[in-house]
Amino acid sequence: MLQTEPFLGYVYRLAKESGCMLQATLDKDTETMKEILELVHDTEVPLLRCNNETELTAIVNLACLSARDTYRVEREEKAGAGFADFIFYPETDCSADCIILELKVGDTPEDAIRQQVVS
């Protein structure tokens, strides 16, 4: 219902963007992913609290809401040399890849990848 009823306003838009976020993730379309995360961030997070992991986790949860229809989402799962912030395990298509999401503030993507690689 959330994705089919425009009268729900912001909730409708968030549900639609969430579906776009999953598709952009699967397509590796980082520009669209960035735009959606910025939209959710700018509408949900108070200005003075925009770069801590708790707030970023809430943003990802909202932006990836529709992924829960086809993925089991686990938080702080053991992965590689640390813990992944999110792992999306496919439930409806067992041949699909898992999605691992590591949130970093002030680090590089390479740092996040290194954390997930088993040594």
N, C-alpha and C positions, 0 to 999 in steps of 0.2 A: 504494500500500500504506500509506503514512504516514497517509492520510486515512481508511482503512477499518479499521485495526487498533488498537482502544483499548488493547490490552496494551502498546503502545509508550509509554504514559504521556505524559510532557511533550512528546515529539516529536510524538505524535499530536495533542495539544492545540494545539501550535504550528502544525502543518499545517492544522488546522481553522480556527484564528484567522486564518491567512494568507488563506484563501479568503474569510473574512468581511471581512478588511481590503480586499481588492480590490473586493468588492461594495459595501462602505461608501464607498470612494473613488468608484466609478462613480455611486453614489447621492447623492454629496455629503453623506453623513451624518457630519459632523465629530465628533459626540459619540461614535459607535461607533469611529471612527478613533482618537480620543484615548484611549479605554478600552483598545483593543488595543495601541497604542504604549506606554501606561503599564504594561500587563501584561508585555510583552516587556522593557521597560526595567527594571522592578522585579525580574525574574527573571534578567536577563543582565548587568547592568552593576554593577560594584562601587560601593558607596556614595560613595566619594570621587572617582569619575571619571565623574560622570553628565551633564556638560554640555559636552563638547567634540565637535567635528564627527566625529572618528573613531568615537567611541562611538555617536553618533546615527546614523551611516551603517550601522554594524553592526546596530543595532536595526531600521532601515528594511529592510535586506536580509533579516532574519529575518521581520519582519512582512509583507513583500510577496513572500515566497517563491513562493507559488502564481501570482503574476502572470507569472512566467517561463514558465508553460505557454502563455500567449497573447500575451505582449509580449516584445520584445527590450529588455532593460534596459541602458542606457548610462550611464556615470558621467562627470561633469565634461565634459559636452558644451557647446560654444559655443552660447550662446543670448542674444540681446539684447545688453545691455551687459556681460555677464559670462559665467560658466559655470554651467549648471544642475547641481545635485548629482546628480540622476537625471532621465533622460527615458525614459519607457516608450513604445516604438513598437509599435503593434498589428501582430501578425503573422498572426493567423488571421482577423481582420475588418478589412480595409483601410479600411473606411469609419468605423471607430471613431476617436475622438480620441486624440491622444497625451496622456500625463500627464507634466507637468513638476513636479518636486519640488525645492524649494529649502529647505535647512536653515538656520535662523537661530537664534542664541542672543542674546537681548537686543535684537532688532530686531522691527519690526512686520511683519505680513503685507503691508502696503503697500510696505515696503522691499523685500521679496522680489519682489513683483510688478514694481516699478519696475526692478529689476535685470534682469528677463527681457524687458522691453518694448524693442523696437528704437527708438532715437531717430531 
